[in-house]
């Protein structure tokens, strides 16, 4: 499930609109631990 889907679910449970601002700082990832990071980052709606 994506981050926005989780927020939508929590919002509906609580009965209120939840807005979150997510800040990501891109650094050179360790390719052993985060080999797919470059593929995942574009999926966030920034």
C-alpha positions as CSV (number, residue, x, y, z in Angstrom):
1,X,0.0,0.0,0.0
2,X,1.2,3.5,-0.8
3,X,1.7,6.2,1.8
4,X,-1.3,8.2,0.4
5,X,-3.5,5.1,0.7
6,X,-2.6,4.6,4.3
7,X,-3.4,8.3,5.0
8,X,-6.8,7.9,3.3
9,X,-7.6,4.8,5.4
10,X,-6.6,6.5,8.6
11,X,-8.6,9.6,7.6
12,X,-11.8,7.6,7.0
13,X,-11.4,5.7,10.3
14,X,-10.9,9.0,12.3
15,X,-13.6,10.9,10.3
16,X,-11.2,13.8,9.6
17,X,-9.0,14.8,6.7
18,X,-5.3,14.2,7.3
19,X,-2.7,16.0,5.2
20,X,1.0,15.1,5.5
21,X,4.0,16.8,3.9
22,X,6.8,14.5,3.2
23,X,10.3,15.8,2.6
24,X,12.9,13.5,1.1
25,X,16.5,14.4,0.8
26,X,18.1,12.3,-1.9
27,X,21.6,11.1,-1.0
28,X,23.8,8.5,-2.7
29,X,22.3,5.3,-1.4
30,X,24.2,2.2,-0.4
31,X,23.5,0.0,-3.4
32,X,23.6,-3.1,-1.2
33,X,20.9,-2.0,1.2
34,X,18.8,0.2,-1.2
35,X,19.3,-1.2,-4.7
36,X,15.9,-0.1,-5.9
37,X,15.7,3.3,-4.3
38,X,16.0,5.2,-7.6
39,X,13.1,3.2,-9.0
40,X,10.9,3.9,-5.9
41,X,11.5,7.6,-5.5
42,X,9.6,8.7,-8.6
43,X,6.5,6.9,-7.4
44,X,6.0,9.5,-4.6
45,X,3.8,12.4,-5.6
46,X,6.0,15.3,-4.7
